[in-house]
Amino acid sequence: MGRKDKLKQKNMDKISVIIPAYKRPNQTARTINHLFQSNGLNEKFEMEVIVSDCTEDESVKNKLKKNFGERVVYTRPQKPGVASNKNQGAKIAKNPILIFADSDMEVEKETLLSCIDYLKKHPHVAALTTNIVWRGNENEGDLDRPRDEDRLINYKDTDFTEFIYSRFKVTYKEVFEKVGGYDETVFNMRGEGSDLSTRYWRAGFPLAYNFKAKVHHHEIDEGIGSTAKNPEWGVAKDYLLLGYKYDNYEEESNYFAKTISKNMENYDPDKSHFRILQGIAKNYKLVSESKKIIDKQKEKMNPEFNFNFMEVFSNKEKLKNCIDKAEEKLKPIRNKALKI
């Protein structure tokens, strides 16, 4: 490598894209192909692609080896699960900017560059997501995220959001580590994005939407959560545990209650309350075991901003205080992570 090439490489931003995989090797390969077709790759930014795979066989590993050789880093977590997959990828990532992209996500050519640019222009944003659009099903072209129930607030020319769900997330590795990564003890199979988002806000690290970028959600069967029978049972269990973990039952949580009603009615409008009770009953052993874990977690919690789950935007004064302080908190992290 010549001197000019070394200088160019030194001035490039560095990102690690982490893809949690379970089965669907062909779609995982398509997801990676889209990443490698990104504008600015090896000119404005360097990219490390990590696939963290908990497939029982070697179908994904073999597909990646055949298609990409050494261009993709392959790893396995110690235990299966969405959260443990992501944490394993983050653990071995070499770069200061992490991008979590599910194995059924397909980025557009400008997406990665747009997200890096967004971090540079928004000094009070610790993590972001983008428009996520359905592809390959009856909802082709419709928005998957944000949805009607996803609250957004515009402040300081930034569209802040209460939550970034699993699909696609861009963040600083240092921030991700500071908040403890994904919870793979209680929310290893689902609910991990909601839990992590709440901890980001409570630690004073705001979340935002980059509406100038787009990712396509190419829905394919065989994902780690696609085999779930009666998914509303899992939703009810998650709401119960997340509400308990973040003290929603200690006071009025109006938006939390409204969102539960809306989401459960999507499954069975006439029996939504019964489905909630049924879900808790079906998961009773897991709920009981999780409560013991959460009680220990709560003993160690010392949040800078004591937001409740799904109620981050309910207290505007606390919210603005959090955002106002974020730029100074993020300054040393951004200086190390970005070529500004």
N, C-alpha and C positions, 0 to 999 in steps of 0.2 A: 504494500500500500504506500503510495507516494505521499509527500508532505501535504499537498492540497487536499487529497482524499482524507487524510487524518484530521486536518483542520475542519473540513466539511462535516466529518463524522462527529467531531467534538461539539460542533454547534447545533447538532440535531437533538430534538427532544426524544426521549426514550420511553417507550410504553411496553407493558406486558399484557397481552390479551389472554384471559383465562377462560377456558371452555369446559364446564362440567359436563361429562359425557356419561350416557348410559344407553347402550344399544344404538340403534339407528346410525350405523357407520357411514352410509351414503350421504345422509343429510349433514352429518358432522363434517364430512369432507367438503360438501358444498359451502357450508358456513366458513370454513377456512379458506377456500378458493376466493370467496368474496373479500375476505380480509387482505389477501395477497394482491388483489386488484385495486387496492385503495390508492387514490391520488396522493402524492407526496411521500410515499414509502421509499425509504433509502435516499431521499432528497431533502425532506424537511423533518422526517422522524424515522427512528429505528423501531422495529417491532419484534418482540419475542412472543411466539404463540405457544401456549401451554395447554395441553389437553389432560385434564384430571379425570380419570375413567374408573368407574366401579362396575363395569359390565362383567358378568361372571366368566365369559369366555374371552378370547383374544380377537374378536371380530373387528372391534374399533382399532385396536393396536395394529393389526395386520393391514387394515385399510390405510391408515395414516403412514405406515412405513412404506407401503407401495406407492402412494400418491405424493408424499412429501419428503421422504427420506429423513435427513437430519434437520430439515427446516422447521420441524415441529418437535417440541419437548413433550415427551409422554411420561405421565406419572400416575400413581395409584394412591388413594388415601388408605389409612389403616383400617377404616370401617366404611361401609357403603352409606351413601346419603348425599343429598344436594349440598348441604352446608359443609360437610366434611370434604367433599369434592372441591368446593371453592376455596376453603381454607388451605387445603394441600397445595393448590395451584399458587395461591398468594404466598405461601411459605417459601416456595422455591423460586419465586419471581425475582429477577435481577434488577428490574427497572423501577423508578420512583412513581410512575403513573400506572395504575391498574385499571384494566377494563374487563369486567365480567360480562360475557356474552353466552347465553344459553346455546346449546348445540342446534337449535332450530331457528336461530337468528341469522339474518342475512343483511349485512351493512351495505349501504350505497357507497359509491366511490369517494364521496366527499365527507362521509360520516366521521371517520377517525380524525381527519385534519380539522374538521369543524369543532369537534369536542375538545381537542387540544387548544384550539384558538379560544374557545369559550372559557376554559380555565384561566387563560392569560388575561382575558378582558373582564373577568368577574372575580376580583380578589377576595370576596366574602363568600365564595361557593366552595364547599369541601367535596361535594359529589354531585353528579348530574346524570340525567337520562335524556332520552330524545323521544320524538314521535315514534310510536311503534304501531305498524300497520299490518293487518292480517294479509296473509298470502296463502293460496292453495286450499281454501275452504269456501263455504257459502258466504262468508263475510269478506271475501276478497276486496281489498282496497279500503275497508273500514278501519277506523282507529281501534286498536286494542288498548292502548294507553296514550294519553290520559283518558279516563272515563268520566261520566257525569258526576260520580261520587268522589272523584279525586279533587280535593280542594287545592286551589292555587291562589297565590297572592303576589301581586306585582309591587315591588319595593326596590328602590335604588336601581331602576331599569333592569330588574331581574325577576324572572318568574319562579318564585320559590314554590316548593311542593312539600306536603307533609310526608310523602312516602315515595321511595323508589323500590319497585317490586323486582322480582328475580330477573326479568328478561335481559336488561342491558343497563350496566352501571359503570360510570367512570369516576375514579376517585384517586386520591393520593395514598400510596402504600403506607406512609407514616401515620396518616389519620386512621386508616383501616386497622392498623395494629394498635393504635392508642385506644380505640373503643373496644378492642378485643375480638375483632373479626366476627364471623357468623357463629351463632349459638348452635353447636352440633350435639348438645346434650338434650335440649328440649325441642328445638325447632330444626331438626336435621332433615326431615323429609318435606316439610312445608312450613310456611309462616316465617321463614328466615329473613326475607326482605323486609317485612313489616317490623320485626324485632330489631334488626340492625338500623333501620331508618329512625326508629324511636331513640335508640342509643346515640346516634349521630346528633340529633337535635338536643338531647339532654346534656351532651358533652360540649355543646356550643359550635357544632359543625353543620352549617345549613346545607340543604339539598335544593336542587333547582332543575328546571326543564330547559333544554336547548332545543327550541322549536325550529331552528334552522337546519337541523339534521334529522335523518330518518333511518329506522331499522325495520326490516320486514320480519314478521313472525310467521314462519312457514310451519304450520301445525302438522306434525307427523305423529302417528301412534308409536308406541313402544318407549316413550319417555319414562323417566323414573316415577312420575306421578300419574301417568296416563291409565294405569290399570286399576285405579282406585274405584271401588264400587261405592255408590252413594257419597259423592264428594262433599255433600252438605254436612255430613257427619264430621268430616275433618275440619271444615270451616267453623262449625260450632265449637269444636274442641279448641281450635286456635284462638277464637275470640275469648273464650273463657280464660285460657292461660295468659294471653297477652293482657287482658284487662286486669287480671290478678297481679301479674308481674309489675305493671305500671300504675297500680292503685286507682283504677277507674271506679272501683266500687266504694271508695271512701267519700265520694262527692258526686254531684250531678255531672254526668257525662252525656250531654244531649246529642252531640254529633255521633258519638260512639253508638248510642242506642239507635239513632236513626239509620246508621249504616248497617247495623246488624239486621234490622227489619227489612231494609231494602234488599240486601243480598240474600237473605233466607227466603224472601218471597219469590225470588227468581227461580228457586228450586220447586217450591210447592206453596203457592199463595194461600191456599185454604188450610194448610197444616204447618205453617212456618214455625209456630211456637212448639208444636209437637216434634218437629224435625230437630230443633235445638236440643230439647230434652233427650231425644233419641240419640243424637250424636254424642252427648255427654255420657249417656248410659253405655253406649257401645265402646267408648274410650275411657271408661271409668278407671280401669287399672292404670292406664297410661297417665291419666290426669292425676291420680293419687301419687304415683311415682314422681311425676313432674313437679308437683307442689313441693315436695321435699327438696328438690334441686333448686327450684326458684326461691324458696325461703333462704337457702344458703347464699344464693346470688344477691338477694335483697339486703342481706347483712353487710355486704361489701359495697353496695351502691352508694355513691356520693356525687350525684349529678350536679353540675353547675346550674342547669336550668331544669327544674322539676316538672317537665311536661308529662301529662298523661298520654296514654296510647290513643291515637286518633283525635287528640284534642290540642295539638300543637298550635293550630291557628285560632283556637278559641280565646286565647289571651293575647290580644294584640300588643299590649305594652311589653309583656315578657318576650314575645316573638321579636319585636323590633330591637329590644335590648340585646337579644342573642345575636341578631344579624349585625348590629352596629359594632359589636365586640369581635366579630369573626375575622375581619380583615387583619387586625393586629395579631390575633392568635395564629392565623394561617401564614403570615408573612415569612417567617423563617422556613416553613415547610415548602412554600412556593418558590422561594429563592434557591432552594436545593433541587427542586424537582423540575423546574421550567427554565427554558432558555429565553429569558425576557430581556 
